[in-house]
Amino acid sequence: MSEKIPHWLTKQANLAPEQLAIETEDEDRITFLELKERSQRFAKKLAGIGVTKDSHVGIFSTNNVSMVIAIHALSYLGAVAVMLNIKLTKEELNYQLRDGKVSILLTDDESAVTQMGLSVPVKPFSEMDRLPEYEINLKEEIHLDDAFTIMYTSGTTGFPKGVIHTYGNHWWSAIGSALNLGINKKDKWLAALPIFHVSGLSIFLRSVIYGIPVYLLEKFDENTVHEAITTKDVTIVSVVTVMLSRLVTRLGEGHYPASFRCMLLGGGPAPRPLLEQAKERNIPVFQSYGMTETASQIVTLSPEDALRKIGSAGKPLVPAQLKINHTNEDMVGEIYVKGPMVTKGYFNNQEATEKTLSNGWLATGDLGYLDEEGFLYVADRRNDLIISGGENIYPSEVESVLSRMEQIKEIGVVGKKDDTWGETPVACIVKNSAVTEEEIIDYAVKCLAKYKVPKQIYFIEELPRNASNKLVRERLLDLVE
């Protein structure tokens, strides 16, 4: 018998009905009571078109209030939300719809997906709003072992895999974060990361579990986020490296209000020079580590350690465990994690589940090491590791060193096939100002071992990134090979 708790949105609406739940750039303000009522009405409309407990319902949408309401509505029916990346092609989308056994797809009104001719019925939010409500008993309790969401990983090999998140995974992720960062009654968490990614969705689940408002943006814009921090009482922002870089540039010589207490940084290792620039400006950056399989962050720096452990992702959150397996001579090995926020497996893919999970331990595919105090430093994705003449080269290290050059705005390093060495490192660079290949290589020679120095420099207009602004190294490889 799985453990049950009261439905988290209903509970929050009862505890603090007039408390602000969602605020938007357009100055829409929705209380927890309004969010509950609108979500329950939407649930009854979904029931009217055949959505029941355990139905798989796709959500394909940009960030907006209707999307949040739809997700909560599915929880009132016990249905599963299959979160879909809006950058998917028709072929990719149809694969995930079939693999995820999706029966209906919900989308925002501007989405071109309605014209794609997909394999399942498509319902825009506005069409759903016009439907009658079907009288049905909605869920009053949440079963923590029940599946709530499925998100597909952007795996570097093979087809994407659907990560199952239970309510318990999301609950323990929120509790783990709260035990690290604390909860302040005046907190307001800004959400600019895509809600179809776990890093974005988790903000809205923390909101109903903690009882704090979310400042919702459709997409990231450094000027809008800067204004929200300085004039809209935002206290916490979730970002990835490129977002932090743009915010540091936007801040210039200014400073954020004392009430701003956390820039939660995820999405992979950040260059040390950027972290030091943030420190100089008193920006409270807490680097974190997590993945879709861990329902957001599972390792995070604590406020006490943020400044003295620059570059570290921190220590495992209270409910979590971590170990490094197969350590090599430089103490780097694959990161394994365990805890109640870790997925139980992949939907409809027992082979992948057995390959990745063993006795509750998740093989992350990421490389890292622990320092003498037990703080995690993430080196790279195992698949991103460059092996040149038997030497291991971590792209993030080369990127961190070269990003100290003021002329370099952004950099991505990948391994290019080489008949002699197997692979050699090459760098793709977006310029801030005029710089030559020779100048970059001369700088690298002074700071890096010879085998780590990029053998070629490619100047490009922009780095390829996915919907959550993470660097897509596979597309860099396409540019250099």
C-alpha positions in Angstrom: 0.0 0.0 0.0 1.6 3.2 -1.1 1.9 6.2 1.2 -0.7 8.9 0.8 -0.8 12.6 1.5 -3.5 15.2 1.0 -3.5 16.6 -2.6 -0.8 19.3 -2.4 -2.7 22.0 -4.3 -5.9 21.4 -2.4 -4.0 21.5 0.9 -2.3 24.8 0.0 -5.6 26.3 -1.2 -7.0 25.4 2.3 -4.1 26.7 4.2 -3.6 30.0 2.4 -6.4 30.6 -0.1 -5.5 34.2 -0.8 -1.7 33.6 -1.0 -0.3 34.4 -4.5 0.5 31.3 -6.4 1.5 32.6 -9.9 2.4 36.0 -11.2 3.1 36.7 -14.8 4.9 39.4 -16.8 1.5 40.7 -17.9 0.6 41.2 -14.3 -1.8 38.3 -14.1 -2.1 37.2 -10.4 -3.5 33.9 -9.4 -4.0 32.8 -5.8 -3.8 29.2 -4.6 -7.6 29.0 -4.3 -8.0 30.2 -7.9 -5.4 27.8 -9.1 -7.1 24.9 -7.4 -10.6 25.9 -8.7 -9.4 26.4 -12.3 -7.4 23.1 -12.2 -10.4 21.2 -10.9 -12.7 22.6 -13.6 -10.1 21.7 -16.3 -9.9 18.2 -14.8 -13.7 17.8 -15.2 -13.4 18.9 -18.8 -10.7 16.4 -19.5 -12.9 13.7 -17.9 -15.6 14.6 -20.3 -13.4 13.6 -23.3 -12.4 10.3 -21.8 -9.3 11.1 -19.7 -9.3 8.7 -16.6 -6.9 7.4 -14.0 -3.6 6.2 -15.6 -4.4 7.9 -19.0 -1.3 9.3 -20.6 -1.9 12.8 -21.8 0.8 14.7 -23.8 1.5 18.4 -23.1 3.2 20.3 -25.8 3.4 24.0 -24.9 5.5 27.0 -24.2 5.5 28.4 -20.6 2.0 29.7 -19.7 -0.6 29.6 -17.0 -2.8 27.2 -19.0 0.0 24.7 -19.1 0.4 24.8 -15.3 -3.4 24.4 -14.8 -3.4 21.4 -17.2 -0.6 19.6 -15.2 -2.4 20.1 -11.9 -5.7 19.0 -13.6 -4.2 15.7 -14.6 -3.1 15.1 -11.0 -6.8 15.5 -9.9 -7.7 12.6 -12.2 -4.7 10.4 -11.5 -3.6 10.7 -15.1 0.0 10.9 -16.3 1.4 14.0 -17.9 3.8 13.2 -20.7 5.9 16.4 -21.1 7.1 17.1 -24.6 9.8 19.4 -25.9 8.4 22.0 -28.2 11.5 21.8 -30.5 10.7 18.3 -31.5 10.2 17.5 -35.2 7.0 15.7 -36.3 8.9 12.4 -36.6 10.4 12.8 -33.1 7.1 13.9 -31.6 5.2 11.0 -33.1 7.9 8.6 -31.8 7.4 9.9 -28.2 3.6 9.9 -28.5 3.7 6.2 -29.6 6.3 5.1 -27.1 4.6 7.0 -24.2 1.2 5.6 -25.2 -0.3 9.1 -25.3 -4.0 9.1 -25.9 -4.5 12.9 -26.4 -2.2 15.9 -26.8 -2.8 19.3 -25.1 -1.2 22.3 -26.6 -1.1 26.1 -26.5 -3.2 28.0 -29.0 -0.4 29.4 -31.1 1.3 26.0 -31.5 1.9 24.8 -35.1 1.5 21.2 -33.8 -2.2 21.4 -34.6 -1.3 21.4 -38.3 1.2 18.5 -38.1 -1.2 15.6 -38.7 -0.1 13.7 -35.6 -1.0 10.2 -34.6 -3.3 11.3 -31.7 -6.0 13.9 -31.3 -4.8 17.4 -30.5 -6.7 19.8 -28.2 -5.6 23.5 -27.8 -6.2 24.9 -24.3 -8.8 27.4 -25.7 -10.8 24.5 -27.2 -10.7 22.7 -23.8 -12.0 25.8 -22.0 -15.1 25.8 -24.1 -16.0 22.2 -23.2 -18.6 21.3 -20.5 -17.5 19.9 -17.2 -18.2 16.3 -16.5 -19.3 15.5 -12.9 -16.7 13.2 -11.4 -15.1 12.7 -8.0 -11.6 14.2 -8.1 -8.6 12.9 -6.2 -8.4 14.2 -2.7 -5.2 12.3 -1.9 -1.9 11.8 -3.7 -0.3 8.3 -3.7 3.4 8.9 -3.6 4.2 5.7 -5.5 1.9 6.6 -8.4 3.4 7.9 -11.7 2.7 11.6 -12.3 5.0 12.6 -15.2 7.0 11.1 -18.0 9.8 13.2 -19.6 12.0 12.0 -22.4 15.8 12.2 -22.1 17.7 13.7 -25.0 20.0 10.7 -25.0 23.2 11.0 -27.1 22.8 7.5 -28.5 19.7 5.6 -29.6 16.1 6.7 -29.1 15.1 9.0 -26.2 13.9 7.2 -23.1 10.8 8.1 -21.1 11.8 8.8 -17.5 8.9 8.0 -15.0 8.5 10.4 -12.1 6.3 9.5 -9.3 4.6 12.0 -7.0 7.1 10.8 -4.4 10.1 11.6 -6.6 8.8 15.2 -7.0 7.9 15.4 -3.3 11.3 14.3 -2.1 13.0 16.6 -4.6 11.2 19.6 -3.1 11.8 18.5 0.5 15.5 18.0 -0.3 15.8 21.4 -1.8 14.0 23.0 1.1 16.3 21.3 3.7 19.3 22.9 1.9 18.1 26.3 0.8 15.4 26.8 3.5 12.0 28.3 2.9 11.3 32.0 3.5 7.7 33.3 3.6 8.8 36.2 1.3 10.2 33.9 -1.3 9.2 34.2 -5.0 10.8 31.8 -7.4 11.3 33.0 -11.0 10.6 30.4 -13.7 12.1 31.0 -17.1 13.3 27.5 -17.8 10.9 25.4 -19.9 8.2 23.7 -17.8 8.4 20.7 -20.1 11.9 20.1 -18.5 12.1 18.8 -15.0 14.1 21.9 -13.9 11.1 24.1 -14.9 8.3 21.9 -13.7 9.9 21.4 -10.3 9.6 25.1 -9.6 5.8 24.8 -9.8 5.7 21.7 -7.6 7.8 23.4 -5.0 5.4 26.3 -5.1 2.4 24.2 -4.1 4.4 22.2 -1.6 6.0 25.2 0.1 3.1 27.7 -0.4 5.2 30.3 -2.3 4.5 32.2 -5.5 6.2 31.7 -8.9 7.0 34.6 -11.3 6.3 32.9 -14.6 8.0 34.0 -17.8 7.3 32.5 -21.3 11.1 32.4 -22.0 14.3 33.8 -20.7 15.2 37.4 -21.3 18.0 38.9 -19.3 16.4 42.4 -19.1 13.1 40.9 -17.9 14.7 38.7 -15.3 16.9 41.6 -14.1 13.8 43.8 -13.7 12.0 41.0 -11.8 14.9 40.6 -9.4 15.3 44.3 -8.8 11.6 45.5 -8.8 9.3 42.4 -8.5 10.5 40.9 -5.2 11.9 37.8 -6.9 14.2 36.0 -4.4 15.3 32.8 -6.3 16.0 32.2 -10.0 16.8 28.9 -11.6 19.3 29.3 -14.5 21.8 27.5 -16.7 25.3 28.8 -17.5 24.4 31.0 -20.5 21.6 32.7 -18.6 23.9 33.5 -15.7 26.5 34.9 -18.1 23.9 37.2 -19.6 22.6 38.3 -16.2 26.2 39.1 -15.0 26.8 41.2 -18.1 23.4 42.9 -17.7 24.1 43.7 -14.0 27.4 45.4 -14.9 28.7 47.3 -11.9 25.3 47.3 -10.2 24.0 44.9 -7.5 20.9 43.0 -6.7 18.7 43.7 -3.6 19.7 42.1 -0.3 16.5 40.1 -0.5 17.7 38.2 -3.5 19.1 35.1 -2.0 19.7 32.4 -4.6 20.7 32.0 -8.2 20.3 28.2 -8.6 22.7 27.1 -11.3 22.2 23.8 -13.1 22.7 22.3 -16.6 26.3 21.3 -16.3 29.6 22.6 -15.1 30.0 26.4 -15.3 33.4 28.1 -16.2 35.2 29.2 -13.1 35.8 32.7 -14.5 32.0 33.2 -14.7 31.5 32.0 -11.1 34.3 34.4 -10.0 32.6 37.3 -11.8 29.4 36.5 -10.0 31.2 36.4 -6.7 32.7 39.8 -7.3 29.2 41.2 -7.8 27.9 39.4 -4.7 25.5 37.3 -6.8 24.6 34.3 -4.6 25.2 31.5 -7.1 24.5 27.9 -5.8 25.8 25.4 -8.3 23.8 22.2 -8.5 23.8 18.8 -10.2 20.9 16.8 -11.3 19.2 15.3 -14.3 15.8 14.2 -15.5 16.2 10.9 -13.8 16.7 12.6 -10.4 13.6 14.8 -10.7 15.8 18.0 -10.8 18.8 18.7 -8.5 20.2 16.0 -6.2 23.5 17.6 -5.3 23.6 21.4 -4.4 26.0 23.8 -2.7 24.6 25.1 0.6 24.6 28.8 1.3 27.5 28.4 3.8 29.8 26.9 1.2 28.8 28.8 -2.0 31.8 31.2 -1.9 34.5 29.0 -0.6 33.8 26.1 -2.9 33.4 27.9 -6.3 33.1 25.3 -9.1 31.7 22.6 -6.9 28.1 21.2 -7.2 28.1 20.7 -3.5 27.0 17.7 -1.5 24.0 15.3 -1.9 20.8 16.7 -0.6 19.6 15.3 2.8 17.6 12.4 1.4 20.2 11.5 -1.3 23.5 9.5 -1.5 26.4 9.7 -3.9 29.5 7.7 -4.9 32.1 7.7 -7.5 32.7 4.4 -9.3 35.7 3.2 -11.3 38.0 6.0 -10.2 41.0 6.5 -12.4 44.5 7.9 -11.5 43.2 11.5 -11.4 40.4 10.4 -9.0 37.7 11.0 -11.7 35.0 8.4 -12.1 31.4 7.9 -13.0 28.9 9.5 -10.7 26.3 7.2 -9.1 23.4 8.6 -7.0 20.6 7.1 -4.9 17.6 8.5 -3.1 13.8 8.8 -3.1 13.9 11.5 -5.8 15.5 9.0 -8.2 13.3 7.5 -10.9 12.3 3.8 -10.6 12.9 3.4 -14.3 12.1 4.2 -17.9 8.6 3.7 -19.3 8.2 0.7 -21.6 11.9 0.1 -21.5 13.0 -2.6 -19.1 16.4 -3.1 -20.8 17.4 0.6 -20.3 16.1 0.4 -16.7 18.2 -2.6 -15.8 21.3 -1.0 -17.5 21.0 2.2 -15.6 19.6 1.2 -12.2 21.0 -1.4 -9.8 19.9 -1.7 -6.1 18.5 1.8 -6.2 21.8 3.3 -7.5 21.5 5.3 -10.7 24.5 5.3 -13.1 24.4 8.9 -14.3 26.8 8.7 -17.2 28.5 11.8 -15.8 32.1 12.0 -14.7 33.3 13.7 -11.5 35.4 13.6 -8.4 35.1 14.3 -4.6 37.5 16.6 -2.9 38.9 15.9 0.6 35.8 17.3 2.2 33.4 15.3 0.1 32.3 18.1 -2.3 31.4 16.9 -5.8 33.1 18.5 -8.8 31.5 17.5 -12.1 34.0 17.0 -14.9 31.8 16.1 -17.9 29.4 13.8 -19.5 31.1 10.4 -20.0 30.0 10.6 -23.7 31.7 14.1 -24.0 35.0 12.9 -22.7 37.8 13.3 -25.2 40.5 10.6 -25.2 43.5 11.7 -27.1 46.5 9.4 -27.3 45.3 7.7 -24.2 45.0 11.0 -22.2 41.6 12.1 -20.8 40.5 15.6 -21.8 37.5 17.2 -20.1 35.9 19.7 -22.5 34.6 21.8 -19.5 38.1 22.3 -18.2 39.3 23.7 -21.6 36.2 25.8 -21.9 36.7 27.2 -18.4 40.3 28.2 -19.1 39.7 29.8 -22.5 36.5 31.7 -21.3 38.8 33.9 -19.3 39.8 35.6 -22.5 37.7 38.8 -22.7 37.4 38.4 -26.5 35.5 35.1 -26.1 31.8 35.3 -25.5 31.0 31.6 -25.6 32.9 28.5 -26.2 32.2 24.8 -26.8 34.9 22.1 -27.0 34.5 18.7 -28.7 36.8 15.9 -29.8 37.4 15.6 -33.6 38.4 12.2 -35.0 42.1 11.9 -35.7 44.0 9.0 -37.4 47.0 9.4 -35.1 45.6 10.3 -31.7 42.1 8.9 -31.9 40.6 12.3 -31.1 42.0 15.8 -30.7 40.2 18.7 -29.0 38.8 21.5 -31.2 37.0 24.7 -30.0 34.0 26.4 -31.4 34.0 30.1 -30.4 31.5 33.0 -30.4 33.5 36.2 -30.3 33.0 39.2 -28.0 35.6 41.2 -30.0 38.3 40.6 -32.5 40.6 37.7 -31.8 42.6 35.3 -34.0 43.1 31.6 -33.8 46.7 32.1 -33.1 46.0 34.4 -30.1 43.6 31.8 -28.6 46.0 28.9 -29.0 48.9 31.0 -27.6 46.8 31.7 -24.5 45.8 28.0 -24.2 49.5 26.9 -24.4 50.3 29.1 -21.4 47.4 27.6 -19.3 46.9 24.0 -20.4 48.9 20.9 -20.9 49.9 20.5 -24.5 47.6 17.6 -25.2 44.6 19.7 -23.9 45.3 22.6 -26.3 42.7 22.8 -29.1 44.2 21.9 -32.4 41.7 24.0 -34.4 39.5 27.0 -33.7 36.2 27.4 -35.4 34.5 30.8 -35.3 30.7 30.6 -35.3 27.7 32.9 -34.9 26.1 31.0 -32.0 26.5 27.8 -30.1 23.8 25.1 -30.7 21.6 24.9 -27.6 18.5 22.9 -26.7 15.3 24.3 -25.2 16.8 24.6 -21.7 19.8 26.4 -23.1 22.2 23.5 -22.6 25.0 23.2 -25.1 24.4 20.4 -27.7 27.8 19.0 -28.3 26.6 16.5 -31.0 25.6 19.4 -33.2 29.0 21.0 -32.7 30.6 17.7 -33.9 28.5 18.1 -37.1 30.1 21.5 -37.6 33.7 20.3 -37.3 33.6 16.9 -39.0 
